């Protein structure tokens, strides 16, 4: 049987274009209205897709990828807003876990971000911190630190909001000890968790999720996205 591929998902074209340009023996298939590019990167079997922004787009893409390609690992790459004063534009953040901070049943007494997982077995589960693969995260972090220096490891917050608000930024840091905020990682991590597929989230900081973000995001996204693409290329043969 052919080797199971590594799945790579980015929300925007800029987040996957370097990977697609480097892909060899590329085949493109359409499922769920999305394009899935399969082939090899650095000699490793991969399937790459652009999902579009937000949690539902990301979940549809990840679930389709899992069902159609049985990836052995799914990696979400792209840019994010930095959370907390230690995280700067151009830094890299590798997720230890993701939180869907906008999933809110606090009125019912649940901690903010608690998700309710259903299982056919009846073993339902409430979960807040969606785990990421320790081995993959460790390799990404090591490489990020050796190539770029500014690399952080910790919680990444995901929600259907482009955050451009210093108060929200401080809230996410205080509530979840987050290092970055973005719009897809937690959805992909949930799909992977429900399907028992390891996942990793690698983000480069394009803005600091504050008043400057509407200007910084377009100015720095290309630079930041290039970093994650390059880093991933270097690590893929070891994943
Ligand atoms: N992706 C990049 N910057 C972001 C921000 N400030 N909020 C949400 N997602 C982002």
Boltz pocket constraint, residues with backbone or C-beta under 6 A from the ligand:
constraints:
  - pocket:
      binder: B
      contacts: [[A, 79], [A, 80], [A, 81], [A, 82], [A, 159], [A, 161], [A, 162], [A, 163], [A, 164], [A, 181], [A, 182], [A, 183], [A, 206], [A, 207], [A, 208], [A, 209], [A, 210], [A, 213], [A, 217]]
      max_distance: 6.0
